[in-house]
Each structure stands twice: as structure tokens, then as C-alpha cells.
Amino acid sequence: MAQDPGRRTHVDVLPRRRATGMEVAGPTPTQKTRFFGVRTLDPQTYGKDFAVVVEQVLQRLSATGAQLEVELEISATKAEGLGDDVVRTVSENAGTLRFEQSGFETDRRGAAAFPWLCSALYKG
């Protein structure tokens, strides 16, 4: 991404001297203290892609002693629906792997195609 040449991203200031000859501390050069990044992985090669991210980014940051926080977000959709066996197995695996959040949803956008069914189901 190109930087705007008129935009200042950090300040380098040397100490100034007063008329008395004493140094006056100015702002210190800034050090980068935080990295963030988002990458969408190819569903066909996610294992290889994730391994490259680990090697090229996570290991390099970890080697500096940086405190790492890595989140993995997964979104999977199948228009005709996921079978009960898949729902059960993936739910159990997510629990075993200690996912902080996980779940399955029904795509409610499809409900608009059958308004008579929706009104019959949701009448109280």
C-alpha cells in the first residue's frame, strides 16, 4: 500500500539546547509495539497457507518475545444444508478443541420464499 508522502507516520526529534546550554528532552522516536493482520485462506490449500503464516509471521513475532494472540474464524455454508451427523461431529470436535464460540444456524433468508409456512409456524 502506497504511503501519502505528505502524511507523517512518526516523529524523530533530537534534543534541543536552551540558551543555558542544558538539553531539553523532546519526543522520542516511536517504536512499533503492535502487529495486526487478517488473511483469508484458500479453502483448497488452507493447511499449507496456514503453515506459511505460522513460519513467516507467528514464529518471527514469537522469537522476539512478543505476546501473541491468534484467533481462528471459520465460516462454512452449504445451501442444501448440513447433515445431522456432520452437525453432531463438528459440534463435538469444536467442544473438545475448546472453541470459545461455535454453532450452526439456519439461513433465514430462505424463509422469505415460503411466507405462508412461516406465518403458520410462528403463530402464537
C-alpha positions as CSV (number, residue, x, y, z in Angstrom):
1,M,0.0,0.0,0.0
2,A,1.5,3.4,-1.0
3,Q,2.0,5.9,1.7
4,D,0.9,9.5,1.2
5,P,4.2,11.4,1.0
6,G,2.7,14.3,3.0
7,R,1.5,12.1,5.8
8,R,3.8,11.8,8.8
9,T,3.8,8.4,10.5
10,H,6.3,9.1,13.2
11,V,8.5,11.9,14.6
12,D,12.2,11.8,15.0
13,V,13.3,14.7,17.2
14,L,16.8,15.3,18.6
15,P,17.2,17.0,22.0
16,R,17.3,20.8,21.7
17,R,19.7,23.0,23.7
18,R,18.4,26.0,25.6
19,A,20.4,29.2,25.7
20,T,21.8,28.0,29.0
21,G,23.4,25.0,27.2
22,M,21.2,22.5,29.0
23,E,19.5,19.8,26.9
24,V,15.7,19.8,26.7
25,A,14.2,16.5,26.0
26,G,11.9,16.3,23.0
27,P,9.7,13.5,21.8
28,T,11.5,10.2,21.5
29,P,11.4,8.2,18.3
30,T,8.4,5.9,18.3
31,Q,8.8,2.1,18.2
32,K,6.2,-0.1,16.7
33,T,4.6,-2.0,19.6
34,R,1.7,-3.9,17.9
35,F,1.2,-6.0,14.8
36,F,-2.2,-7.0,13.4
37,G,-3.1,-8.8,10.3
38,V,-6.1,-10.5,8.6
39,R,-5.7,-13.1,5.9
40,T,-8.3,-15.1,4.1
41,L,-7.0,-18.6,3.3
42,D,-7.8,-20.6,0.2
43,P,-10.2,-23.5,1.2
44,Q,-8.3,-25.8,-1.2
45,T,-4.9,-25.1,0.4
46,Y,-5.6,-23.8,3.9
47,G,-3.2,-26.2,5.6
48,K,-0.3,-25.1,3.5
49,D,-1.3,-21.5,3.7
50,F,-1.7,-21.6,7.5
51,A,1.7,-23.3,7.8
52,V,3.3,-20.4,5.8
53,V,1.7,-17.8,8.1
54,V,3.0,-19.7,11.1
55,E,6.5,-19.8,9.7
56,Q,6.8,-16.4,8.2
57,V,4.8,-14.3,10.7
58,L,4.0,-16.1,14.0
59,Q,7.4,-17.6,14.6
60,R,9.2,-14.4,13.8
61,L,7.0,-12.4,16.2
62,S,7.3,-15.1,18.9
63,A,11.1,-15.2,18.6
64,T,11.1,-11.5,19.8
65,G,9.2,-12.4,23.0
66,A,6.1,-10.7,21.8
67,Q,2.8,-11.7,23.4
68,L,0.8,-13.4,20.7
69,E,-2.9,-13.6,20.4
70,V,-4.1,-15.7,17.4
71,E,-7.8,-16.1,16.6
72,L,-9.2,-18.5,14.0
73,E,-12.6,-17.8,12.5
74,I,-14.4,-20.3,10.3
75,S,-17.5,-19.8,8.2
76,A,-19.0,-22.7,6.3
77,T,-22.2,-22.7,4.3
78,K,-24.0,-25.3,2.3
79,A,-27.2,-24.3,0.5
80,E,-28.9,-27.7,0.8
81,G,-28.0,-28.0,4.5
82,L,-25.5,-30.0,6.6
83,G,-26.4,-33.4,7.7
84,D,-27.2,-34.3,11.4
85,D,-24.0,-36.5,11.5
86,V,-21.8,-33.6,10.4
87,V,-23.5,-31.1,12.8
88,R,-23.0,-33.6,15.7
89,T,-19.4,-34.4,14.9
90,V,-18.3,-30.8,14.2
91,S,-20.1,-29.6,17.4
92,E,-18.4,-32.3,19.5
93,N,-15.0,-31.6,17.9
94,A,-15.3,-27.8,18.5
95,G,-16.1,-28.5,22.1
96,T,-13.2,-30.9,22.5
97,L,-10.9,-28.4,20.9
98,R,-12.2,-25.7,23.3
99,F,-13.6,-23.3,20.7
100,E,-14.7,-20.2,22.5
101,Q,-17.7,-19.8,20.3
102,S,-19.2,-22.2,17.7
103,G,-22.6,-23.2,16.4
104,F,-24.8,-23.9,13.5
105,E,-27.5,-21.6,12.1
106,T,-30.4,-21.9,9.7
107,D,-30.3,-19.4,6.8
108,R,-33.5,-17.5,7.5
109,R,-33.3,-15.7,4.1
110,G,-34.7,-18.8,2.5
111,A,-37.8,-18.4,4.7
112,A,-39.0,-15.5,2.6
113,A,-39.8,-17.9,-0.2
114,F,-42.5,-19.6,1.9
115,P,-44.2,-16.7,3.8
116,W,-47.4,-18.9,4.3
117,L,-45.3,-21.5,6.1
118,C,-43.5,-19.0,8.3
119,S,-46.7,-17.4,9.4
120,A,-48.2,-20.8,10.2
121,L,-45.2,-21.8,12.2
122,Y,-44.8,-18.6,14.1
123,K,-48.5,-18.0,15.0
124,G,-48.8,-18.0,18.7
